[in-house]
Each structure stands twice: as structure tokens, then as C-alpha cells.
């Protein structure tokens, strides 16, 4: 049994002769068999069980581990580590804020260029 495919028709043109005149363009329709379509679908469906059975690896979350890849914010699995991150960020920001006061208000284009 044959069925027409839903693909767009291809245009087949004969080669141009030496005189430069083009030959007529014909439309070619290709009939595909139902068996080839079924074979493609069976091949695609055969991979479905393997896809569904391949579960992602679950991370082992333990107190000894550092929390990488466990879905915790910044990999912090201990509250003390969160406070360390906040403390280091706050210290660096405070040092920058205090240090930038000496640079001036930058009203002139050459402000801040002195050594």
C-alpha cells in the first residue's frame, strides 16, 4: 500500500544547454510506502522506555559534603557558611565605600587621575 507524503514537491530541472536556453521545469512527486513511515515510528518509539527509565542521578546530601549540585543557594549547607559569605561581602563593600570617599565627587573630567 502506498500513500502520498506531505512533503513539498521537488522541482527537477534538466541541465542548461550550451546555447543558454533553459529546458522546461517539471514537478516530481514521490510516493512513500506506509511501511517506511511505520518503521520510522517504531524506531522512535523503541527509544522511549530507555528515556523514561533513565532517571537523573540523585545527589547524596550529607553533612560532610559541601552542597555542590544539591540545589541549595550558593551551595551553603550550614548556616555558618552563609554568615561567612555575608560577612566577607560586607567587609569588602565597607572597605570600598570608605576608600572611594577620598577620590572626590568627579565633577571635573580629570578628577581622580592624580596619584
N, C-alpha and C positions, 0 to 999 in steps of 0.2 A: 504494500500500500504506500502510496506517495502523497505528500502534502506540499503545498507551496510554502516557502519560508516567508517570513515577514521582513526580510532584509530588503534594502533598497536595490533596485536593478542596477547592474553594472553596464557601463557603456563600453562597447568594444569597437575600436577604430582600426582600420587597415592602415598599414604604413603609407606615408606620403610618397607619391611617385616623383621621379626626377623633374617632371615638368612643373611641380609645385601645386598641382591641383589636388585637393583632398577628396578622398573617396567618401561614400555615404557612411554615416554612423548608424549602427544597428543596436537595438536593445536586447540584452541577453538575460533571460530569467532562468534561474537554476532551481530545479525541484529537489527537495531533500526528502529522504526517507524518514518515516516515523521511527524506525529502528535506531537511526543515528541520534535522533533527538532523545529517545528513551535512554540510550546508552550514556549520553552526556549527563542526564539527570540522575541515573543510577550511580555514576561515578561521583557526582557531587554529594549525593545522599550517603554514600558509603563512608565519607569522612565525618559525618555528623556525630556518630557515637563517640569517636575519639575526641572530638571537640568538646562534647558535653562532659566526658569523663575526666578530662584534664583539668582538675581544679588547681587554682593558684596555690603555691606553697604558703602555708600559714607560718608566720614568724613566731619563733619561740620567745616569749617575753618573760624575762626573769630579772630579778634584782641585780644579778651580776652583769647583765648585758647593758649596753649603753643606749638602747632605744632606737637605733638606726632602723628605718624601714618599718616601724611599728605603728605609724600613723599618729604619733604624739607630736605636739607642737615643738619644733626645734629639736626633736629627739630627747627631750627632757623627761626622764622617768623618775626623778627625785626632786622634790620642791626646792631643795638647797641649790641645785644646779640652775634653776630658774632665777633665784635671787642672785646668784653669781653673775649670770648674763645681764640682769638689770643693773647690778652694781658696776660692772665694767663699763657698760654703755653710759651710765650716768656719770661716772668719773671722767671718761673721755669727753663727753659733752661739756661738763663743767670746766675742764681744762681748756677746751676750745673757746668757750664763751668768755672766760676770763682773759685769755690771750688775745682775742680779737678786739678787745676794748682799746688796746694800745695802738691799733692800726689807724684809728681815726674814723671819720664819717664818710670818706671817699667823695667829697663834693667836687674836688678837682680831679681831672683825668690822671694826673701824675701822683696823687696821694697813694701811699702805701708802697712806693717804689724805692724808698730810702732804705739803706742797710743799717 
